[in-house]
Amino acid sequence: MLFQAPSQLRPKLRIDSAELRLVELKLLNPFRISTGVATKKTFPLLILRSGNIEGYAEGVCDTLPDYLPETTVSSMMMMRDVFLPQIIGKEFSTPYELSQMMRHWRDHQMAKACVEMAYWDLWSKSLGLSLSHALGGTRKEVEVGVSLGIKEIPESLMDVERHVQQGYRRIKLKVMPGHDLKLLEKVRNRFPDIHLTVDANCAYTLADLALLRQFDDFGLDYIEQPLAWDDLQDHAKLQSMMRTAICLDECIRTPELCRKALAIDAGRVINIKVGRVGGHAYARQIHDICQAHDVPVWCGGMLESGIGRAHNIHLSTLEQFKRPGDTSSSSRYFERDIVCEKLETENGIMPVPSNGAGIGVTLDYDFLETVTLSKEAF
């Protein structure tokens, strides 16, 4: 059961209308991981309206099911045909109440998250609060790491050096079988003191145990999601055989799965992606479970535009976010973003967006029109 603030303390907020767009932004550089290469980011953008207030969120689903089973098509279908018709014209006291309404529908976490996050922004703005304060965050800035895609080793070394010089607080390398130990050896020899992690995106199995145990030699902060996206048991077995902490990403889709993972020691660090877990309410619940177990969390990224990036930054102000997240500068990914504000780090620190209440950023509607593939009104 989700925590819910007493309804009598908050006026109910009516959702008058919604707008669902499909947006496409070209990436400045191809981004390669073990499952493929991305050259553009195509995503749902949801705008909820109440009176003259707008709330924004973006979906983090992929075009094909190469991260999780949910896709852009299925996510937009659920929003269009199921969730939005249920909430337009309705009043909700809190985002928790809205989240509860969608709970009985199976899976489709990313569609649920998009709707719920847009309402968090709308609701926070109606109260004149920043989203970070509404969520219970306390920081005005957050530590930021960087995620580097798979490239030839000389290029990777140049990438690492550039981002170390820029002050990023953690370097994460994407790895896969055949692109791992030699890369780590070269990077660690050249940068012996940096906070270094790797992300396998489910590329290994327990048959690779001998190889994976060699990762212990490189002083990694953690190895992220080395095994299958839905297998906690094998991660627990692997963790028992490694000194390096395992960080779980794809496996943690609900608070219940997080609780079970920690109970069997399947991982000792948790990556929270708000879109992956169904919204801020569930992200907070996972945060609190990890806090109770003294397990650090950090905020993962999905190549979001400024809307999703702003949501992630605000979430990262919660207390248990004790590792640098993936909320690096927007200019690393896009020539131009769909928000007016610049979301840029300085010396590995990202300020919390603060241009008004809610997520603290505003849509650049003129540019948004040029990158919108479709638009539907509800």
Salt bridges, closest charged atoms under 4 A:
ASP16 OD1 - ARG14 NH1 2.52
GLU19 OE2 - ARG21 NE 2.59
GLU19 OE1 - ARG49 NH2 3.35
GLU24 OE1 - LYS40 NZ 3.54
GLU54 OE2 - ARG49 NE 2.80
ASP121 OD2 - LYS125 NZ 2.99
GLU143 OE2 - ARG169 NH1 2.75
ASP159 OD2 - LYS151 NZ 2.82
ASP159 OD1 - ARG162 NH2 2.57
GLU161 OE1 - ARG190 NH2 2.63
ASP199 OD2 - LYS172 NZ 3.64
ASP199 OD2 - LYS174 NZ 2.64
ASP221 OD2 - HIS195 ND1 2.97
GLU224 OE1 - LYS172 NZ 3.19
ASP249 OD2 - LYS273 NZ 2.93
ASP249 OD1 - ARG276 NH1 2.56
ASP265 OD2 - ARG268 NH2 2.69
ASP288 OD1 - HIS287 ND1 2.88
ASP326 OD1 - ARG170 NH2 2.87
ASP326 OD2 - LYS172 NZ 2.98
ASP364 OD2 - ARG336 NH2 2.89
GLU369 OE2 - ARG21 NH2 2.79
GLU369 OE2 - LYS375 NZ 3.38
GLU376 OE1 - ARG80 NE 2.80
